[in-house]
Amino acid sequence: MNDRSQKLLRAFQLFGDIVLLNVVFAISGWLRFDDLKVENEAYYNYYIQLLIFFNLSWALISIAFRIYDLRPGTEIRTSVGKSINALLAHLVLFTVLAFSLKGDYYSRLFLIYFYSGFGVLVLIVRMLFITLWRNWLRTGRYARKVWLIGESAAGKSFADEIELHPEYGYRLLKSPSTVEEARSLIEKGEVPTELFCAFTRGDTSLGEWYVLAESQGIRFRFLPELKWTNIRHARVDLLGDVPVLVPRKEPLSYWHSRLLKRSFDLLVSTIVIVGLLSWLLPILAILIRVDSSGNPIFAQARSGLNGREFRCLKLRTMKVGHGSENVQAANGDERITRVGRVLRRLSLDELPQFFNVFAGQMSVVGPRPHMLEHTENYRKRIDEFMVRHWIKPGITGLAQAMGLRGETKEDRDMADRVKADVYYLEHWSILLDFKIFFWTIWNLISGRSKGV
């Protein structure tokens, strides 16, 4: 597929979303109001202006978030994740507009109709489009014709990927072995769309192939022999003219992703603090104090974002003065009080951490924070352990939702948690946060200790 086709497909997707937005807007207005007559002054003055704002803001946000980009190997999950981020950004932008107007100009019921309808339909359309697009590429009718030059391991892997995944949209032609043979094929009209070079170290003909490709208008690609397994989500940055390979994908390295996550954290923590902790925390504090002496709430030093120390709040579940603050709790631990056992079983001892979330020290979803001594211990024994500190620690996380919680008797137990935490870091999306959050709630309600 050439660049012109790519641009047409992006324009087609944007046009489809704009049409969908206007249709949902009209239906939402019809459901909320008796009619849509422009003579209706309130509707004309405010809702027509809102329609223009919705159209322009969605066009700008969707382009900025690159939700219409189509590349070989584009997955439905990736496309849907980008669309969800764009929808949330659109909602945040409207919220800012609504607050700036300092007036109650728009019906809340209308907005619920619009965002729920538009959100669901956009995601459905995006999933259907990506599915159809991948099936269309699988036919090979409009596949990119490519040459593969060289016999390195990277080249063999590339050929295997093309054969295994026809939906990538590549068709491997019989490739020449020398530049002279390539020129002869080009003269006969056998011109590929792209030329992939996979040379072993020491081959000096790379420059000749590059010159040939550029002179014939063939796009040149190079497959480096990195001999690295953790390369799936790597990207290449440029420091001046120097290419720098970044091996890990970090969605939260982008400001708009951090903004979305922080908005989610503030929303959830505010609801929990005001709606739940305002009355439940005093009750639990009294029960803890009656059961055993000591402050019901304590703060413990934990490792936070980038390994920085912070004070993690918890409800006290152990006896005061047991003399082993840094020893991990185990099943049947005699230090745990009667009320503490109930709190731990229901995970209620973690509730004060919503104040840490509100303060920006933690997130609702993220890797669980460890005591400082445990961090120093495990960083020497578990690969990638410190990578999990690149994002804020969470009240719950992917590891906990999967049932990887409780006492870590062996290094393998911690290694499994770290693996889940690193996967979360590399695949973060606001949709994944929602899933983990509701998985955790479901596990608590259903009593499932093994997760989902």
ZAZATI-812958 format. One record per residue: y, x, z of N, C-alpha, C in turn. Coordinates in steps of 0.2 Angstrom, whole numbers, plus 5000, padded with zeros to 4 digits. Layout:
YXZYXZYXZ;...
This chain:
499450045000500050005000500650045000;501150034995501750084995502250054999;502850095000503350085004503650015002;503750004996504049934994503649874997;502949884996502549824999502649825006;502649875010502749875017503449845019;503949855015504649825017504549755015;504249735010504149665008503849625014;503249655016502849625022503249615028;503649675030504149665036504649615035;504949605029505449555028505149485028;504449485025504149415026503949395033;503749445037503649425044504249405048;504849445047505449425050505649355047;505649345041505849275038505449215041;504749235042504349185045504449165052;504649225056504849215063505549175064;505949185059506649155059506549075058;506149065053505948995051505648955057;505148995060504848965066505248955072;505748995073506248995078506648935077;506948915071507348865070506948795070;506348795068505948735069505848715076;505648765080505448755087506148735091;506648765089507348745091507448675090;507348655084507548585082507048535086;506348555086505948505090506048505097;506248565100506448565107507048515108;507548515104508148475104507948405104;507548385099507248325098506948295104;506548335107506148315113506648305119;507148345120507548345125508148285125;508348275119508948235117508748175113;509148125113509048065109509048075102;509548125100509548135092509848205092;509948225086510248295084510848295080;511248235080511748225076512348275078;512548305073513148365074513748325077;513848265076514448225079514348235087;513748245090513748255097514148315099;514648305102515148365103514748415108;514448395113514148445117513648485114;513248445110512648485106513048535101;513548505097513848545092514148605094;514548605100514948655103514448715106;513948695109513548735113512848755109;512548705107511848715105511848745098;512348725094512348765087512548835088;512948845092513148915094512548955097;512148925101511548955104511048965099;510948925094510548935088510648995084;511349005083511549065079511449125084;511549125090511349175095510649195095;510249145095509549155095509249185089;509549165083509349195077509549265076;510149285078510349355077510049395082;509949375088509649415094508949425092;508549375090507849395088507749445082;508249435077508149485072508249555074;508849565078508949625081508449655085;508149615090507649635095507049655091;506849605087506149615084506149685079;506749695076506749755072506749815077;507149815082507249865087506549885090;506149835092505549845095504949855090;505149855083504649875078504049835078;504149765079503549725080503249715073;503649725067503349715061503049775057;503049825061502749885057502049885056;501849895050501149895049500849965046;500449995050500150055049499350055049;499050105046498350105046498050105053;497650055054497350055061497750015066;498249975063498649935068498149875071;498149875078497749825081498149765083;497749715084498049645086498349655093;498049695097498249695104498949735104;499049785100499649825100500249775097;500049745092500549695089500749645094;500249615097500449555102500849585108;500649645110501049675115501749685114;501849715108502549725105502949655105;502649605103502949535102503149505109;502649515114502849495121503449535123;503449595122504049635125504649615122;504649595115505249565112505449505114;504949455116505049395118505449395125;505149445129505449445136506149475136;506249525131506949555130507449505127;507149455123507549405121507749355126;507349345131507449295137507949335141;507849395142508349435147509049435144;509049445137509749445134510049375134;509649325134509949255134510149245142;509749265147509949265154510649295155;510749355152511349385153511949345150;511849315144512349275141512449215145;511949185148512049125152512449135158;512349195161512749215167513449235166;513549265160514249285158514649215156;514349165154514749105153514949065159;514649085165514849055171514848975171;514348945168514348875167513648855166;513448785167512848755166512848725160;512848765154512948725147512348705144;511748735146511148725142510648685147;510248645144509748605148509148655149;508948655156508348695158507748675154;507648605154507048575151507048595143;507648595140507648625133507448695132;507648735137507448805136506748815138;506448775142505748785144505348765137;505548705134505248685128505248745123;505848775122505948825117505548885118;505648915124505348975125504548975125;504348915128503548905128503248895121;503648855118503448835111503448895106;504048925106504148985102503749045104;503649055110503249115112502549105110;502249045111501549035110501449045102;501849005098501749005091501849075088;502349115091502449185088501849225089;501549225095500949265096500349245092;500249175091499749155087499849175080;500449165077500549185070500449265069;500649305075500549375074499849395074;499449365078498749375078498449355071;498549295069498349275062498549325057;499149345057499449385051499049455051;499049485057498649555058497949545056;497649485058496949475056496849475048;497249435045497249425038497449485034;497949525037498149585034497549635034;497249645040496649695040496149675035;495949605035495449585030495649595023;496249585022496549605015496449675013;496549715018496549795017495749805016;495349775019494649785019494349775012;494649735008494349725002494449784997;494949824999495049884995495449874988;495649814987495949794981496649834980;496949844986497649874986497649934990;497049974991496950024995497350084992;497550134997497850194995497350244992;497450264986496950314984497150384986;496650424989496850484992496350534990;496650604990496150664989496150694996;495550724997495450755003495250825001;495650875003495550945001495350985007;494851025007494651065013494051045016;493751085020493051065023493051075031;493651075034493651085041493351025045;493251025051492950975055493450915055;494050925055494550875055494550835049;494450865043494350835037493750785037;493150815039492550775040492650715044;492950725050493150665054493550615051;494050635047494450595043494050555038;493650585034493250555029492750495033;492450515039492050465042492450405044;493050415047493550365049493650315043;493850345037493950305031493350255029;492750295030492150255028491950205033;492150215039491950175045492450115045;493050125043493550075044493950065038;493650025033494050005027494649965028;494749935034495349905035495949945036;495850015036496450055037496750065030;496450035025496750035018496750095014;496250145015496250205011495550205007;495650235001495050244997494950314995;494450344997494350414996494050424989;494450464984494250474978493850544978;493550554972493250624971493750674970;493750724975494350764975494150834972;494750864969494650924966494550984971;494251034969494151094974494651154973;495051154967495551204966496151164963;496751204964497351174961497351164954;497051214950496951204943496551144941;496051124945495651064943496051004945;496451014950496950954952497450944946;497750994944498250984938497850954932;497250974931496950944925496750864926;496650844932496450774934497150734933;497650764935498350734935498550724928;498450774924498550764917498150704913;497550694916497150634913497350574916;497850574921498050504924497750494930;497350534933497050524939497450554945;497950514947498450534952498350494958;498250524964498150494970498850474973;498850434978499450414982499650464987;499050494990499250534995498650594995;498850654997498450714997498350735004;497750735007497650765013497250835013;497550875016497350945017496950965023;496350985023496050995029495651065029;496151115029495851185028495651215035;495251265035495051305041495551355041;495551385047496051445049495951505044;496551525041496451585037496551565029;496451505028496551485021497251485018;497351525013498051535011498351495005;497951445003498151404997498451335000;498651335006498951275008499651265005;500051315004500651315001500651284994;500151314990500051294983499951214983;499551194987499351114987499951074989;500351104993501051074995501451064989;501551124986502051124980501751074975;501151074973500851034968500950964970;500850944976500950874978501650854978;502150894980502850874979503050874972;502850914968503050914961502750854957;502250824959501950764956502150704959;502550704965502750644968502150614973;501650654974501150634979501350654986;501250604990501350614997500850665001;501150725004500650775006500550765014;499950765016499750755023499350815025;499350845031498950895034498550875040;497950895040497550875045497350935049;497750945055497651015059496951015062;496651075063496051085067496251095074;496351045078496551055085495951065090;495351045088494851055093494951025099;495250965099495450935106495250855106;494950835111494650775111495150715113;495650735117496050685120496650685115;496550655109497150665104497250595101;496950545103496950475100497650455100;498050455106498650425106499250485106;499050535103499550595103500150575098;500750605099501250595094501550665093;501950675088502350735087503050725087;503350765092504050765092504350825089;504950825087505350885084505850915089;505750975091506251015095506651065090;507151035087507551065081507051065075;506851115073506351115067505651135070;505551135076504851155079504451095081;503851075078503451025080503151035087;503150975091502850985097502450925098;501750935099501250885100501250855107;501350795108501350765114500650725115;500150745119499550715119499450645122;499850625126499750565129500350515127;500150455126500550395125500850365131;501450365132501750335138502250285137;502050215136502450165135503050155140;502950175146503450165151503950225151;503950275146504450325145505050295141;504950235138505550205135505850155140;506550155139506950125144506850045144;506750015138506649945137506049925141;505449965140504849955144504949955152;505350005154505450005161505949955163;506349925159506749875161506349805161;505949795157505449735157505049745164;504749795165504349805171504749795177;505349825178505749815183505949745184;506149705179506249635179505749595182;505149615180504449575182504449595190;504549655192504449675199504949635203;505549635201506149605205505949525206;505749495200505549425200505049405205;504449445204503849435209504049445216;504349505217504449525224504949475228;505449455224505949405227505649345228;505149315224504849255225504349255231;504049315232503549325237503949335244;504449375244504849385250505149325253;505449285248505849225250505349165251;504849155247504449095247503849105252;503649175253503049185257503149225264;503449285263503449325268503949305274;504449265271504949235276504649195282;504149165281503749125286503149155288;502749185283502049205285502049275289;502549315287502649385291502749375298;503149335301503249325308502549305311;502249255308501549235311501049285311;500949325306500549385306500749435311;501349445312501649495317501449475324;501449415325501349385332500549395333;500149375328499449385329499249455330;499549495326499349575327499549595334;500149575336500449595343500049565349;499749505348499349475353498649505353;498449525348497749555347497749625350;498249665349498349735351499049755352;499149805357499849825358500049875352;500749875351501049915346501449875341;501849915337502249885332501749855326;501849785325501449755319501549785313;502149815311502249845305502349925306;502049965301502150035302502250065295;502550115295502750155288502350215288;502050225282501650285282501850325276;501950395276502150435271501550435265;501750415259501350415253501650445247;501250465242501450495236501650445231;502350455229502550405224502650425217;503150405214503350425207503450495207;503150535202503250605201503050645207;502550615212502350645218502850645223;503450615223503950615228503650575234;503850595240503650555246504050495247;503750445249504150385251503750345257;504050305261503750275266503450205264;502850205264502450145262502350095268;502550035267502549985273501849945273;501549935279500949905279500949865286;500549815286500449775293499849825296;499949835303499549875307498849835307;498349875305497649845306497249885311;497449945313497149985318497449995325;497050015330497350025336497850075336;498350075341498850125341498550185345;498750245343498450305347497750325346;497450305340496750325339496750395337;497350425335497350495334497050525327;496950475323496650495316497050455311;497650465310498150425305497950445298;497650505297497550525290496850525288;496450495292495750485290495650415287;495350415281495250355277494750305281;494950245281494550185284493850185281;493350165285492650155282492450095285;491850065281491550005284491350015291;491449965295491249965302491650015306;492250035304492650075307492950045314;492750085319492950055326493650055328;494050095324494750095325495150025323;494749985318495049925316495049875321;495549835322495649775326495249715323;495149665328494849605325495349575320;495949565321496449535317496449585310;496449645312496449695306495949685301;495349665303494749655299494949605294;495149545297495349485293495949505288;496449545290496949565286496749605280;496249655282496049695276495549655271;495149615274494749575269495149535264;495649505267496149465262496649505259;496749565260497249615258497949595260;497949555266498649535268499049595271;498649645273499049705276499449735271;499349725265499849755260500449715258;500549655261501149615259501749645261;501949685266502549715267502749765261;502249785257502449825252502849795246;502949725246503349695242504149715243;504249735250504949755251505049825248;504449865247504549935244504649915236;504349865234504449845227505149825225;505449785230506049765229506549825229;506449875234506849925234506749975228;506249965224506150015218505750075220;505450075226504950135227504250115224;504050055223503450035221503549985215;502949975212502949915207502349865209;502449805207501849755208501249785206;501249815200500649835197500649915195;500249955197500250025196499650055200;499550125200499050155204499250155211;498750145215498850135222499050205225;499550205230499850265232499350295238;499250365238498850395243499250425248;498950445254499250485259499350555256;499850585259500050655256499450705257;499050695262498550745263497950735258;497850665256497350655251497550675244;498250665243498550695237498350765236;498550805241498450875240497750895240;497250855243496550865242496250855235;496450795233496150765227496450805221;497050825221497350855215496950925213;496650955218496251015217495550995214;495350935215494550925214494550875208;495050835207494950775201495450795196;495150805190495550815184496050745183;496650765180497150705179497350665185;497150695191497350655197498150645197;498550705196499250695196499550665191;499150655185499450615180499650545182;499250515186499350445189500050435192;500350495194501050495198501550495193;501450485186501950485182502350415181;502050365184502250295185502350275192;502650225194502750205201502050175203;501950195210501350165213501350085213;500850055214500849985214500449955220;500649885221500249855226499549835224;499449825218498749815215498849855208;498249875205498149905199497549895195;497449925190496849905185496249925189;496249985193495650005196495449955201;495949925205495849875210495549805207;495849795201495649725198494949735195;494749795194494049815192493549815197;493749815203493349815209493249895212;493649935209493650005212494150015217;493849995223494349995229493950015235;494250025241493850035247493750105248;493350125252493150195254492950235248;493150295247492950345242492450395245;491850385245491350425248491150485244;491250485238491150535233491650545228;491750605226492250625221492250575215;491650555213491550515207491850445208;491850425214492250365216492950365214;493250425216493950435215494150445207;493650485204493750495197493750435193;493350385195493350325191493950285192;494250285198494950255199495450295195;495450355195495950395191495850385184;495250375181495150355174495550285173;495450245177495750175176496450175176;496750215181497450225182497750255176;497450315173497750345167497650295161;497150255160497150205155497750165155;497850135161498450095162499050125160;499150185162499750225160499850235153;499350245149499350255142499350185138;499150135141499150065138499550015141;500050035145500449985148500749935143;500749875145501149825142501349765147;501849725146501949675151501449625152;501049615146500449575146499949605150;499849665150499349695155499449685162;500149695164500349685170500249615173;500349565168500149495170499449485171;499049515167498349505168498049535174;498249595176498049625182498349585188;498949565188499149525193498749465195;498649425189498249365190497549375191;497249435189496549455190496449465198;496949495201496949515208496949455212;497449405210497449345214496849305213;496549305207495849265206495349305211;495349365211494849405215494849385222;495549375225495649365232495449285233;495549245228495349175229494649165229;494349195224493549185223493149235228;493449285231493149325235492649375232;492849385225492449435221492749505223;492349545226492449615228492449665222;492049645217491849695211492349685206;492849645206493349635201493149595195;493549605190493349565184493049605178;
